[in-house]
């Protein structure tokens, strides 16, 4: 029962995040969902894409942040 409640809460969180990001790019959505604690697999499922695409978005974002710090 506790696991089921947690899964529902995660789904609601994802829906709220995505609702608030209408007009955002898939990359921006991937980053925000990752920051909220979702795995690449879960993000890919929510955004109807592959995990490879999600990993690429997250990698590109980390790389951008790294170059900005220099």
C-alpha positions as CSV (number, residue, x, y, z in Angstrom):
1,X,0.0,0.0,0.0
2,X,2.8,2.4,0.9
3,X,4.6,1.7,-2.4
4,X,1.4,2.3,-4.3
5,X,0.8,5.7,-2.6
6,X,4.4,6.7,-3.4
7,X,4.0,5.8,-7.0
8,X,0.8,7.9,-7.3
9,X,2.6,10.8,-5.6
10,X,5.4,10.6,-8.1
11,X,3.0,10.5,-11.0
12,X,1.2,13.6,-9.7
13,X,4.5,15.4,-9.2
14,X,5.5,14.6,-12.7
15,X,2.2,15.8,-14.1
16,X,2.4,19.1,-12.1
17,X,6.0,19.7,-13.3
18,X,5.1,19.0,-16.9
19,X,1.9,21.1,-16.7
20,X,3.9,24.1,-15.4
21,X,6.4,23.7,-18.2
22,X,4.1,24.0,-21.2
23,X,6.1,25.5,-24.0
24,X,9.4,24.3,-22.6
25,X,11.7,22.2,-24.7
26,X,12.1,18.5,-24.2
27,X,15.6,19.1,-22.9
28,X,14.3,21.6,-20.3
29,X,11.7,19.2,-19.2
30,X,14.3,16.4,-18.9
31,X,16.5,18.5,-16.7
32,X,13.6,19.6,-14.4
33,X,12.3,16.0,-14.0
34,X,15.8,14.8,-13.3
35,X,16.2,17.5,-10.6
36,X,13.0,16.3,-9.1
37,X,14.5,12.8,-8.7
38,X,13.1,10.9,-11.7
39,X,15.4,8.4,-13.4
40,X,16.2,8.7,-17.1
41,X,13.9,5.7,-17.8
42,X,11.0,7.4,-16.0
43,X,11.6,10.7,-17.8
44,X,11.8,8.9,-21.1
45,X,8.5,7.2,-20.4
46,X,6.8,10.5,-19.3
47,X,8.1,12.4,-22.4
48,X,7.5,9.5,-24.8
49,X,11.1,9.3,-26.0
50,X,14.1,7.1,-25.5
51,X,16.5,7.0,-22.5
52,X,19.4,7.8,-24.9
53,X,17.7,11.1,-25.8
54,X,17.2,11.9,-22.1
55,X,20.8,11.1,-21.3
56,X,21.9,13.3,-24.1
57,X,19.9,16.2,-22.8
58,X,21.3,15.8,-19.3
59,X,24.8,15.4,-20.6
60,X,24.6,18.6,-22.7
61,X,23.2,20.5,-19.8
62,X,26.0,19.4,-17.5
63,X,28.5,20.2,-20.1
64,X,27.1,23.8,-20.6
65,X,27.2,24.4,-16.8
66,X,30.8,23.2,-16.7
67,X,32.0,25.5,-19.4
68,X,30.2,28.5,-17.9
69,X,32.1,28.0,-14.6
70,X,35.4,28.5,-16.3
